[in-house]
Amino acid sequence: MCTSQLSDLICRPSLHRRPIFRQCHPTSVFFTPPKNTKTKTLKSPKKFKIYQSLVDKESPVKNPTVDMNKLVEFLYEDLPHLFDDQGINRTAYDDYVKFRDPITKHDSIDGYLFNIAMLKQLFRPNFQLHWAKQTGPYEITTRWTMVMKFILLPWKPELVFTGTSVMGVNPKTNKFNSHVDYWDSIQNNDYFSLEGLVEVIKQVCYQIGLVYAFKLYILLGLSKNVCAPILDPPRSALLWRI
């Protein structure tokens, strides 16, 4: 009889399909975790910072406090005084101003003003502003013509340049922090441009050729066809007259 009871206990099926374990201690572990649990992966802070920096560079947010129209109006009033006794308003520029043209560069407001003063003393420039307009979120472009008479040379040659200036605005200070000139008469406007230097020398020497061609025409009675190559004005002068 004992044998039959023992066999019944061994062969009797269990009423539960699987054992149930109750959590009795914080360190207890489930053998069968829930099926619908989702694991969350945290983004790497380093990758997030790199992505954020790329977004900031590709889509800069315009500072609403910068009144670009007001700065355009300011240039219309200020730039005509570039080479006169009044001069430009220094307070409208940052202390570190990047100035570039094909043969000159400065990186401070003092160097920028020194360049203006040097041109004023050596060339007596006549500057004419044609227009100024906004061409970027923090960028204003101007078009101008400048005639300069080199007073140190006996024949006082006149150099004529036309071009554009791209002026950058610092959105943190609402002041100009860059000024880059582009001459119409040359292709390579990067500093230092040999083409730009040749253009200056060409215009200086052109005046000498003009004087000698005129003397030959008067004294020797040469035809206009002989003197025409010398009398042809430089390309920058033609652009200025147009």
Backbone bond lengths (Angstrom), bond angles and torsions (degrees), N, CA, C in turn:
res aa  C-N    CA-C-N  psi(-1)  N-CA   C-N-CA  omega(-1)  CA-C   N-CA-C  phi
1 M - - - 1.471 - - 1.510 110.14 -
2 C 1.299 116.76 -39.97 1.470 120.27 178.00 1.509 110.68 -63.49
3 T 1.348 112.22 -35.57 1.466 115.85 179.58 1.515 111.85 -66.18
4 S 1.304 116.62 -39.51 1.469 120.06 179.14 1.511 111.83 -66.84
5 Q 1.329 119.05 -38.26 1.473 121.20 177.97 1.516 111.04 -66.48
6 L 1.345 114.46 -40.12 1.460 117.41 179.45 1.526 111.34 -63.99
7 S 1.339 115.62 -40.33 1.486 118.36 178.70 1.499 111.91 -66.93
8 D 1.344 115.83 -34.23 1.486 117.78 176.41 1.511 111.21 -64.08
9 L 1.333 117.37 -37.82 1.457 120.00 -179.26 1.528 111.77 -68.72
10 I 1.329 113.69 -35.79 1.475 117.38 -178.93 1.516 111.20 -74.05
11 C 1.311 117.92 -42.95 1.462 122.21 -173.89 1.507 113.63 -88.14
12 R 1.322 120.09 -12.84 1.468 121.28 -177.53 1.537 108.74 -69.92
13 P 1.260 116.92 128.25 1.471 118.76 179.83 1.514 112.39 -68.85
14 S 1.323 115.40 151.64 1.462 120.51 179.99 1.506 110.24 -76.04
15 L 1.324 115.92 144.99 1.470 120.87 179.51 1.535 111.47 -74.05
16 H 1.318 117.99 -20.57 1.472 121.75 -179.16 1.516 109.60 -110.19
17 R 1.346 115.69 138.78 1.458 120.28 -179.99 1.513 112.81 -69.74
18 R 1.325 116.85 -32.81 1.470 119.61 179.35 1.519 108.55 -149.19
19 P 1.287 116.12 153.09 1.477 118.45 -178.84 1.517 110.70 -71.08
20 I 1.303 115.81 150.35 1.469 122.94 179.08 1.514 107.86 -109.85
21 F 1.296 114.92 128.02 1.461 119.91 179.28 1.515 108.48 -110.45
22 R 1.270 116.03 128.60 1.475 121.78 178.47 1.523 109.00 -96.70
23 Q 1.349 113.21 142.84 1.458 118.14 179.83 1.517 109.09 -76.69
24 C 1.310 115.67 112.13 1.458 121.39 -178.40 1.519 111.61 -109.26
25 H 1.343 115.67 -13.61 1.457 118.89 -176.97 1.525 108.71 -146.68
26 P 1.329 118.26 147.60 1.465 118.99 -178.58 1.510 114.00 -57.82
27 T 1.334 117.14 -22.61 1.467 119.55 -177.78 1.516 112.73 -90.73
28 S 1.362 117.71 4.43 1.462 119.97 179.81 1.512 110.24 -67.75
29 V 1.320 118.12 147.77 1.462 124.44 -176.28 1.510 109.37 -124.00
30 F 1.342 117.89 135.61 1.459 122.28 175.19 1.515 109.16 -79.31
31 F 1.313 114.86 133.33 1.461 118.95 175.32 1.521 111.35 -75.69
32 T 1.328 116.62 -29.75 1.470 120.79 -179.09 1.518 109.13 -123.06
33 P 1.323 117.91 91.85 1.474 120.13 -178.49 1.514 111.01 -67.35
34 P 1.342 117.62 159.17 1.471 121.20 178.54 1.512 111.33 -58.85
35 K 1.359 114.72 144.29 1.453 119.72 -174.95 1.514 112.64 -76.01
36 N 1.326 118.86 -28.41 1.471 121.93 -172.02 1.521 113.45 -94.29
37 T 1.292 118.22 9.43 1.467 119.52 179.88 1.517 109.77 -72.05
38 K 1.357 116.79 138.42 1.460 122.59 -179.90 1.522 109.15 -115.76
39 T 1.290 114.39 135.25 1.460 119.41 179.02 1.523 108.75 -93.39
40 K 1.334 117.64 134.23 1.450 123.96 -179.34 1.521 109.03 -103.24
41 T 1.329 114.13 132.79 1.458 119.42 178.65 1.523 108.27 -105.96
42 L 1.297 115.96 129.35 1.451 121.56 -179.45 1.517 109.79 -84.82
43 K 1.346 116.02 139.12 1.452 120.77 178.91 1.520 109.39 -73.40
44 S 1.317 113.91 146.71 1.452 118.78 178.81 1.521 109.52 -69.97
45 P 1.339 118.52 128.22 1.476 120.13 179.40 1.515 112.17 -59.03
46 K 1.336 117.05 -34.70 1.451 120.05 -179.10 1.519 111.35 -64.59
47 K 1.358 115.88 -46.46 1.462 119.23 179.00 1.523 111.01 -64.21
48 F 1.305 117.19 -36.63 1.462 120.52 -179.88 1.523 110.89 -64.99
49 K 1.346 117.25 -39.78 1.450 120.24 179.62 1.523 111.00 -66.63
50 I 1.342 117.24 -40.58 1.460 120.44 178.78 1.526 110.30 -62.94
51 Y 1.327 116.99 -44.43 1.472 121.04 179.09 1.525 110.96 -62.14
52 Q 1.336 115.52 -41.26 1.460 119.70 -179.07 1.521 110.83 -65.22
53 S 1.351 117.31 -39.56 1.454 119.64 179.23 1.519 111.45 -66.35
54 L 1.338 117.36 -37.08 1.462 120.35 177.87 1.517 111.27 -66.01
55 V 1.299 117.34 -39.11 1.465 121.15 178.46 1.512 110.74 -64.69
56 D 1.343 116.76 -40.85 1.451 120.26 179.85 1.519 111.57 -63.57
57 K 1.363 116.29 -35.17 1.458 118.68 -179.21 1.519 111.46 -75.60
58 E 1.309 117.34 -37.25 1.455 120.35 -175.68 1.519 112.48 -77.11
59 S 1.318 117.66 -33.26 1.458 120.04 -177.55 1.517 109.64 -131.82
60 P 1.378 117.30 77.05 1.457 119.57 -179.96 1.513 111.13 -66.98
61 V 1.320 115.40 143.10 1.454 121.38 179.96 1.521 108.67 -90.26
62 K 1.283 116.70 126.35 1.449 121.23 -178.08 1.517 110.79 -71.92
63 N 1.333 115.00 133.48 1.455 120.39 179.80 1.531 108.70 -77.43
64 P 1.321 118.01 117.74 1.468 119.47 -176.17 1.518 113.23 -68.64
65 T 1.348 117.70 -13.13 1.458 119.70 -177.71 1.526 112.53 -82.41
66 V 1.339 118.52 -11.26 1.461 121.80 -179.73 1.530 109.23 -86.48
67 D 1.312 116.18 114.23 1.467 121.68 178.91 1.527 107.80 -94.41
68 M 1.340 116.80 92.60 1.454 121.00 -176.35 1.532 111.99 -67.71
69 N 1.314 117.41 -33.85 1.473 119.74 178.13 1.519 111.25 -63.26
70 K 1.313 115.52 -37.28 1.460 119.47 178.44 1.524 110.80 -66.89
71 L 1.347 117.00 -37.70 1.463 120.36 178.39 1.528 111.22 -68.76
72 V 1.327 117.41 -35.04 1.468 120.21 175.64 1.525 110.32 -62.91
73 E 1.318 116.84 -45.10 1.466 120.71 177.54 1.527 110.84 -62.38
74 F 1.331 115.69 -36.20 1.465 119.50 178.78 1.529 110.85 -62.64
75 L 1.327 117.29 -42.23 1.464 120.51 -179.38 1.528 111.29 -64.70
76 Y 1.327 117.01 -36.92 1.465 119.81 176.71 1.530 110.95 -60.33
77 E 1.314 116.61 -33.18 1.459 120.56 -179.22 1.522 112.65 -87.21
78 D 1.339 117.07 -32.45 1.462 120.71 -170.72 1.528 113.55 -90.45
79 L 1.334 118.55 -42.25 1.465 120.56 -173.73 1.522 114.43 -64.33
80 P 1.343 121.13 -31.85 1.467 118.86 175.69 1.529 113.40 -58.83
81 H 1.334 118.00 -18.15 1.463 121.65 178.59 1.527 112.31 -95.68
82 L 1.339 116.33 17.02 1.465 120.82 -174.72 1.516 112.41 -56.91
83 F 1.349 117.49 -40.13 1.460 120.37 -175.15 1.528 113.18 -122.32
84 D 1.322 118.63 15.63 1.454 119.35 176.90 1.532 109.65 -97.37
85 D 1.321 115.71 -174.64 1.468 119.84 -175.94 1.532 112.27 -68.62
86 Q 1.308 117.24 -28.03 1.472 119.41 179.91 1.528 111.36 -71.02
87 G 1.313 117.57 -43.75 1.459 121.14 179.09 1.517 112.27 75.98
88 I 1.333 115.32 174.18 1.465 120.74 179.58 1.522 110.39 -81.84
89 N 1.322 115.58 162.12 1.455 122.08 -179.60 1.525 109.63 -80.89
90 R 1.314 117.14 108.82 1.472 121.51 -176.38 1.527 111.61 -64.28
91 T 1.312 117.61 -31.89 1.471 120.45 -175.86 1.529 112.68 -68.06
92 A 1.327 118.36 -10.80 1.466 121.21 179.59 1.527 112.21 -85.64
93 Y 1.349 117.48 1.00 1.453 121.87 -176.07 1.530 110.44 -122.74
94 D 1.318 115.81 146.81 1.463 121.58 174.86 1.528 110.10 -68.30
95 D 1.327 115.39 162.32 1.467 119.05 176.74 1.521 111.83 -66.13
96 Y 1.332 116.44 -31.29 1.468 120.91 178.01 1.529 108.35 -109.00
97 V 1.317 114.99 97.01 1.458 121.90 -179.37 1.521 108.82 -108.29
98 K 1.318 116.57 125.92 1.464 121.24 177.42 1.522 108.50 -88.32
99 F 1.339 116.03 110.66 1.468 121.13 177.52 1.524 108.98 -112.24
100 R 1.341 116.23 132.00 1.453 122.06 177.88 1.529 109.53 -141.27
101 D 1.324 115.77 135.52 1.453 122.08 161.70 1.527 106.38 -137.64
102 P 1.317 120.02 177.65 1.470 119.53 -173.51 1.520 115.59 -56.88
103 I 1.349 119.33 -24.63 1.468 119.78 -176.60 1.528 113.00 -128.90
104 T 1.324 118.29 6.42 1.466 120.91 -177.21 1.518 109.83 -140.31
105 K 1.353 116.20 146.25 1.460 119.83 173.17 1.522 109.60 -150.41
106 H 1.330 115.07 144.61 1.465 123.31 175.05 1.524 107.94 -144.94
107 D 1.334 115.78 155.69 1.460 120.41 -177.34 1.530 113.01 -128.12
108 S 1.310 116.79 22.29 1.468 120.39 178.32 1.520 109.00 -149.70
109 I 1.333 115.58 162.86 1.455 119.82 179.39 1.525 110.82 -67.09
110 D 1.342 117.16 -31.90 1.464 120.22 178.36 1.529 110.65 -66.60
111 G 1.346 117.15 -43.62 1.458 120.10 177.22 1.523 111.79 -65.49
112 Y 1.328 115.89 -37.16 1.464 121.31 178.90 1.523 110.76 -62.45
113 L 1.330 117.23 -45.88 1.462 121.53 179.61 1.526 111.37 -71.14
114 F 1.343 116.90 -33.08 1.466 120.32 176.95 1.524 110.57 -63.13
115 N 1.335 117.23 -41.31 1.458 120.65 179.30 1.529 111.21 -63.02
116 I 1.341 116.38 -40.10 1.468 120.38 177.75 1.525 110.49 -63.68
117 A 1.342 116.18 -44.37 1.468 120.33 -179.26 1.527 111.34 -65.04
118 M 1.345 117.88 -37.98 1.462 120.95 179.56 1.525 111.06 -65.32
119 L 1.336 116.49 -45.20 1.466 119.83 178.12 1.533 110.81 -61.56
120 K 1.321 115.43 -37.30 1.462 120.13 -179.33 1.522 111.16 -64.51
121 Q 1.339 117.28 -39.56 1.456 121.00 -177.72 1.530 112.57 -77.09
122 L 1.340 117.30 -37.31 1.465 120.40 -173.41 1.518 113.81 -90.13
123 F 1.318 117.83 -29.61 1.456 119.96 -169.52 1.527 114.92 -121.99
124 R 1.320 118.81 -10.66 1.465 120.75 -177.35 1.534 110.62 48.09
125 P 1.331 119.07 60.45 1.480 120.83 -172.36 1.529 112.09 -68.18
126 N 1.308 113.79 146.32 1.459 122.26 170.53 1.527 106.68 -112.93
127 F 1.340 116.92 104.79 1.464 122.28 -173.53 1.517 110.19 -102.45
128 Q 1.338 115.10 130.70 1.471 120.66 178.67 1.528 108.79 -125.58
129 L 1.315 116.45 121.05 1.462 122.41 177.06 1.525 109.25 -91.15
130 H 1.341 116.67 123.68 1.463 121.08 -179.27 1.527 111.83 -90.02
131 W 1.340 116.93 -47.35 1.461 119.57 177.49 1.522 109.68 -161.44
132 A 1.315 114.50 162.89 1.468 122.49 175.93 1.527 107.40 -143.11
133 K 1.334 116.51 137.37 1.459 120.22 179.96 1.524 110.27 -154.98
134 Q 1.335 114.99 156.58 1.465 120.64 178.26 1.528 109.36 -75.65
135 T 1.340 116.31 130.83 1.463 121.67 -179.36 1.527 112.45 -124.86
136 G 1.324 118.10 7.94 1.455 121.95 178.88 1.513 109.67 -167.93
137 P 1.343 117.59 173.11 1.470 120.07 -179.23 1.528 112.75 -54.66
138 Y 1.324 116.42 -41.49 1.470 121.94 178.06 1.522 109.37 -132.30
139 E 1.331 117.33 49.91 1.464 121.45 -174.07 1.519 109.93 -145.65
140 I 1.336 115.34 135.58 1.459 122.60 176.80 1.522 108.11 -128.15
141 T 1.337 116.85 132.81 1.459 122.32 179.40 1.518 109.74 -112.23
142 T 1.323 115.85 136.06 1.466 121.64 177.96 1.521 109.42 -120.75
143 R 1.331 116.13 151.55 1.477 121.38 172.96 1.512 107.84 -118.55
144 W 1.337 115.04 138.51 1.462 119.88 -172.16 1.521 111.41 -147.98
145 T 1.328 114.58 166.22 1.457 123.82 169.99 1.521 107.50 -130.84
146 M 1.325 115.90 135.74 1.462 119.62 -179.56 1.534 109.61 -133.82
147 V 1.328 115.69 126.46 1.462 122.93 176.17 1.519 107.70 -111.42
148 M 1.339 116.02 124.97 1.468 120.86 -176.09 1.525 109.45 -124.45
149 K 1.320 116.66 131.83 1.466 122.50 177.93 1.519 108.56 -106.78
150 F 1.336 115.83 116.56 1.463 121.62 -177.99 1.525 108.38 -78.77
151 I 1.346 116.40 98.36 1.464 120.77 -170.44 1.528 112.81 -78.18
152 L 1.336 118.83 -14.33 1.459 120.37 -178.29 1.531 112.17 -76.05
153 L 1.306 118.13 -22.61 1.461 121.31 179.62 1.531 110.09 -88.37
154 P 1.331 117.44 145.47 1.483 120.00 -175.54 1.517 113.02 -58.62
155 W 1.342 117.36 -38.37 1.467 119.15 -177.13 1.538 113.04 -87.37
156 K 1.341 116.08 -0.76 1.473 122.66 175.29 1.536 111.84 45.46
157 P 1.319 116.92 65.87 1.473 119.62 -178.03 1.527 111.95 -67.61
158 E 1.311 115.24 148.11 1.467 121.61 176.40 1.526 109.73 -100.97
159 L 1.309 115.61 125.21 1.459 121.92 177.19 1.523 108.27 -103.57
160 V 1.313 115.75 129.03 1.455 120.53 -176.96 1.524 109.08 -117.16
161 F 1.328 115.95 126.21 1.463 121.12 179.17 1.529 109.30 -131.83
162 T 1.309 114.82 138.92 1.458 121.17 169.31 1.520 107.80 -123.18
163 G 1.332 116.61 151.07 1.461 118.55 -179.89 1.510 112.14 176.46
164 T 1.316 114.07 -166.41 1.463 121.66 179.17 1.517 109.37 -128.64
165 S 1.309 114.79 155.38 1.467 122.10 175.12 1.521 108.44 -125.15
166 V 1.332 115.75 130.33 1.459 121.58 176.37 1.525 107.52 -104.86
167 M 1.327 115.53 116.44 1.462 121.32 -175.46 1.523 109.56 -111.92
168 G 1.345 115.65 123.69 1.455 121.78 -179.10 1.522 111.17 -93.21
169 V 1.334 115.50 149.45 1.472 122.33 -178.53 1.525 108.89 -116.47
170 N 1.313 115.80 133.56 1.469 121.40 174.83 1.527 108.20 -82.67
171 P 1.348 119.13 112.90 1.475 119.96 -176.73 1.521 113.66 -67.15
172 K 1.337 117.30 -17.35 1.469 119.80 -179.72 1.517 111.98 -80.85
173 T 1.351 116.48 -29.64 1.462 119.99 -177.22 1.526 113.33 -114.00
174 N 1.361 116.87 -9.86 1.472 121.73 -176.04 1.526 111.77 60.41
175 K 1.347 115.99 30.62 1.458 120.86 179.80 1.533 109.27 -123.74
176 F 1.325 115.35 161.09 1.464 120.61 178.26 1.526 109.68 -75.62
177 N 1.334 116.00 133.12 1.464 120.40 -179.80 1.529 113.32 -124.81
178 S 1.337 117.61 2.04 1.467 120.24 176.37 1.520 109.89 -155.21
179 H 1.343 114.24 150.99 1.474 121.49 179.81 1.528 106.25 -150.07
180 V 1.324 116.76 110.96 1.466 122.19 -177.18 1.532 108.53 -121.30
181 D 1.339 116.02 123.89 1.472 121.82 -178.77 1.524 110.43 -97.57
182 Y 1.343 115.07 143.49 1.466 122.52 175.48 1.522 107.89 -129.02
183 W 1.348 115.92 122.66 1.461 120.83 -179.57 1.521 109.83 -89.88
184 D 1.326 115.58 140.44 1.461 120.28 178.97 1.524 112.33 -72.77
185 S 1.307 117.53 -24.88 1.466 121.20 -170.51 1.522 113.81 -82.06
186 I 1.345 118.87 -6.84 1.464 121.27 -178.43 1.527 109.52 -132.23
187 Q 1.342 114.88 163.07 1.461 120.94 178.68 1.527 112.21 -93.89
188 N 1.328 116.68 -42.29 1.466 121.40 -177.87 1.519 109.63 -92.94
189 N 1.322 116.67 103.58 1.461 121.42 -179.22 1.523 112.91 -100.75
190 D 1.333 117.74 5.13 1.458 120.32 178.46 1.529 109.88 -74.00
191 Y 1.346 115.05 146.37 1.462 119.41 175.53 1.542 109.11 -80.09
192 F 1.309 121.53 137.18 1.450 129.24 -8.52 1.526 108.14 -93.36
193 S 1.334 117.75 127.06 1.454 122.43 -175.11 1.529 110.15 -99.75
194 L 1.337 116.45 114.52 1.461 119.88 174.76 1.526 110.71 -63.70
195 E 1.318 115.32 -33.36 1.461 119.54 177.34 1.528 110.64 -61.88
196 G 1.340 116.28 -38.05 1.454 119.87 177.77 1.516 112.26 -67.12
197 L 1.335 116.51 -40.13 1.466 120.23 177.94 1.524 110.74 -64.53
198 V 1.320 116.70 -42.44 1.474 120.70 178.40 1.529 110.24 -62.71
199 E 1.319 116.87 -36.71 1.466 119.96 178.84 1.527 110.99 -62.85
200 V 1.339 117.06 -40.90 1.466 119.99 178.13 1.523 110.44 -65.15
201 I 1.343 116.88 -47.32 1.470 120.58 -179.57 1.517 110.79 -62.60
202 K 1.316 116.43 -39.50 1.466 120.61 -179.60 1.520 111.43 -61.05
203 Q 1.336 116.17 -42.27 1.464 118.86 -179.50 1.516 111.76 -70.53
204 V 1.345 116.70 -33.69 1.468 119.69 177.08 1.527 110.12 -67.14
205 C 1.330 116.26 -45.89 1.468 120.18 -178.94 1.522 112.17 -72.66
206 Y 1.295 116.54 -25.76 1.468 120.27 179.02 1.524 111.10 -59.13
207 Q 1.330 115.46 -36.86 1.462 119.23 -179.55 1.523 110.60 -65.84
208 I 1.364 117.29 -36.47 1.459 120.26 177.90 1.532 109.58 -65.54
209 G 1.333 115.51 -45.96 1.455 119.72 179.06 1.511 112.43 -60.81
210 L 1.317 115.67 -36.33 1.466 119.64 179.16 1.518 111.05 -64.73
211 V 1.343 116.33 -41.30 1.463 120.37 179.89 1.516 110.82 -64.72
212 Y 1.345 115.72 -47.01 1.474 118.33 -178.48 1.527 111.54 -68.37
213 A 1.317 118.21 -35.97 1.461 120.02 177.81 1.528 111.23 -64.38
214 F 1.324 115.14 -38.22 1.467 118.78 179.14 1.529 110.37 -66.11
215 K 1.362 116.42 -40.41 1.469 119.55 178.67 1.518 111.08 -64.75
216 L 1.342 116.63 -42.54 1.458 119.54 177.90 1.529 111.70 -62.55
217 Y 1.311 115.15 -38.63 1.464 120.04 -179.07 1.525 111.11 -65.99
218 I 1.339 117.16 -37.89 1.461 121.43 -177.88 1.524 111.04 -80.86
219 L 1.341 117.31 -49.76 1.451 121.21 -171.89 1.520 112.81 -76.82
220 L 1.337 117.10 -40.28 1.454 120.09 -174.59 1.519 112.97 -99.64
221 G 1.317 116.76 -8.67 1.442 119.99 178.30 1.523 112.93 68.28
222 L 1.336 118.35 32.69 1.455 121.37 179.70 1.518 110.28 -70.95
223 S 1.304 115.33 153.44 1.456 120.15 -179.40 1.524 110.33 -73.15
224 K 1.298 116.72 162.14 1.457 121.64 178.98 1.530 111.59 -66.45
225 N 1.323 117.55 -27.91 1.462 120.55 -179.78 1.522 111.47 -65.77
226 V 1.341 117.03 -32.86 1.463 120.72 178.63 1.517 110.55 -70.48
227 C 1.313 117.06 -38.94 1.466 121.08 -176.18 1.517 113.01 -88.23
228 A 1.324 117.71 -8.75 1.470 120.44 -174.64 1.517 113.59 -58.19
229 P 1.378 119.62 -44.12 1.463 118.00 -179.49 1.519 113.37 -59.63
230 I 1.330 116.29 -30.70 1.463 119.23 -179.82 1.520 111.02 -81.48
231 L 1.336 115.03 -34.75 1.456 118.64 -175.78 1.523 113.19 -79.77
232 D 1.339 118.49 -10.10 1.457 119.80 179.22 1.526 109.65 -64.42
233 P 1.324 117.64 126.48 1.460 119.63 -179.55 1.516 111.16 -71.45
234 P 1.333 117.78 156.55 1.476 120.38 177.54 1.514 111.14 -66.56
235 R 1.310 115.08 161.49 1.468 120.80 -175.92 1.525 111.94 -60.25
236 S 1.350 116.46 -36.41 1.466 118.93 -178.75 1.532 110.83 -64.39
237 A 1.343 116.72 -36.37 1.462 119.48 178.89 1.526 110.48 -66.57
238 L 1.329 116.67 -38.93 1.458 119.31 177.85 1.509 111.15 -62.88
239 L 1.327 117.52 -43.30 1.447 120.41 177.72 1.518 111.49 -61.37
240 W 1.318 115.57 -39.22 1.466 119.65 -179.64 1.529 110.79 -63.40
241 R 1.363 116.24 -41.51 1.465 119.78 -178.22 1.512 111.00 -69.90
242 I 1.354 117.11 -32.51 1.465 119.87 176.83 1.504 110.50 -66.56
